Amino acid sequence: MFHISQKVGIVSWVVTILYFVIEPIFIMTSLVPYNIMQQAMSDLGVTSCGKYTYEIAPHEICSPYHFWMNVLFIVNGLTFSIGVLYLSQYLKKNWLNILATVFMLIFALGNIVSGFIPADIDLFWHSIVAQIGMITVLFGLWIYAKSLTIGKRWTYFNLFVLIVLLILIVLLIFFPLPAGLLQGLFYGVIFLWGTVLTILLRN
């Protein structure tokens, strides 16, 4: 059975949350204005320039360093996976907790797939795993919250926030809400949850 050290666990979560430190670099290098309130994170990884580079993107996109943005998505998914596997070591080994970890890893897989398949290459495969992961991660967090002895309230709090954010994301179908901001907050909450929980679990 593999074991992930505390040092590796902490580093993996720090690198994961650093996404939001690195992303602004790609926003600043975009050749057209990028609206953080409305545009998807994936727009920075789109490989072509213009309007309607993919079906639901009427705004103009031109990200010259899209390759490295997609690399960032992939690395982010990998470090998130390592972080989740590290946290899973604090849970009792049973089928429910293993399922919870799988649910969390599906979310990470969504990031990795998004990096390998940009939105303008194939929007369906770019987004389907990520969308499924946004649902499964809620179940994963719920099971983690039930199983953890340290960080239980912190995990329940983040689960509540994520549920609210997901409801607002669904309401985008009916109301002109800030889609980009909601997506960024959803990912940010999960990354912050793991980072803080790792600190709480330190001996």
N, C-alpha and C positions, 0 to 999 in steps of 0.2 A: 504494500500500500504506500503510495507516494505521500510525501510530507512537504508542505510549503512553510518555510521558516517565517518567523515574525517580520524579519527585515524585508524579505521578498514581498510579503503581504502588504506592508506599509508602503514600500516603494511602488508597488503595482497600483495602489489606490491614489497615491500622489500623482503618478504619471497620468492616470485616468482623468482626474479632475483638472489637470493642466491643459486639457483640451480647450477649456474656456479662456486660457491665457494665450494659447497659440492661434485659435480661430480668428481673433481680431487682425492678425497679420494678413491672413487671406482676404479678410474684408477690406482692408486698406489697399491691397494690391489689385482688387477687382477693377477692371477697366470701365465699368459702369456702376452707378450707385447701387449698393446692396442695402435693402431695407430689413434690418434685423427684426422689426416688429411683424413684418408680413411674410418674408421669404423663408423658405425651408433651409435648414442647415445644408441639405444636399445640393442646393444651388451652387455652392462654392466648389463642388466637385464635378459639375456639368462640363463636358468636354468640348462643347461647341458654343459659339456666340450668337446672340440674336434673341428675338422674342419667340415664344412657343418652341423653345428647344426641346421641351417635352409637353405632353398634352395639357397639363393643368398649370402651365407657367406662362401667363400672358405678359409678364414683365421681362425686361431685357436682362440678359445674363451674359457675362463675359469674365471668366475667372482664368487668367493665364497660367496659374500654378495649380490647376485642377488635379494634376497627377499627384502632387504632394498632399493635397487636401484629401484625396481618396486614400493615400497611404496613411494619413492621420486617422481616418475612420477605421481602417483595418487594425492599426496599432492600438487604437482606443478599445476596440472590441477584444483584442487579445489581452491587454492589461486588465480590463474589466473582468474577463474570464478568470485570470489568475487570482484577482482579488476576491471574487466570489468563491472560488475553490479554497482559498485561504480561510475565509469566514466559515465555510461549511465544516471545517475541522472543529469548530466550537459547538457543533450540534451532535446530538446522539445519532448513532448510525442506525437508521431504520429506513424503510422504503419511502415513507412520507417526506422525510428530510432530503433524501436523495432526489425525489421528484421535485421538491422545492428548488434544489440546486439546478436541476435540468431546466426548470421554468426560467430561472435567472439567466442561464447560459443561452437560452433561445434569444433573449434580449441582446446579449453580446453578439450572437451570431448575426442578428439583424444589422449591426454596425459593420461587421466584416463583409457581409454580402453587399451592403450599400457601397462599400469602398471598391469592391471588385466589379460591380455592375452599376455604373453611374445612371442617374435618372433618364438622361437623354439616350442612353443605349437600350435600356429595357425598363420602363417605369414599373411594370408589374413585379418583376423579380427583384428590382431595386428596393421596392417598398413592402412587399408582402410579408417577408420574414420580420422586418422591423415592426410592422403593424401588429403581427401576432405576438411579438415579444413585448409590446407595450401592454398587452393584456395578461400574458403569462407571468410577467414580472410582478404583477399585483398579487397573484396567487402565491408566488414564491415568497414575497415579502410577508404575506399573511402567515404562512407556515413558519417562516423564520421568526416572526414576532412571537408566535405561540411557543416555539422551541427554545429561544434564547433565555438565559437567566440574566445576563448583563446586556443592556441596550434594548430591552423589550419595549419600553415606552417610546424610546427614540424611533424604533422601527415602526410601531403603530402610528406615531405621529406622521412619519413620512408616507406611510401607506395611505393615510387619510388625505394628505395633500395631493398625492398622485391620483387618487380617485377623483378628487375635485377637478384636477387638471385634465384628466381623461374625459370627464363629462363635458368640460368646456370645449375640448377638441372635437368631440362628437357634435356639439352645438354649432360648430363652424358650418355645418350643412345648412343651418337655418339663419344664422346671424353673422354679421361681418366682424368677427373677433380677430385679435392679432395672432394669426396662426403661427408665425415664426417665433414670437415670444413664448407662446404656450408650449411649442415643441422644445425650445431651448430650456425652459423651466422644468419640463418633464425630465429631460436628461440630466439637468443640473441637480435636481433633487435626488435622483438615484445615485449619482456620483458622490454627492455630499453625504448621503446616508452611509455608503460604504466606507468613505474616508473617516468620518466621525466614529462609526462603530468600531473600526479597526483600532482607533486610538482608545476608545472605551475599554476594549478587550485586552489592552496591554497589561501585562502582569506588573 
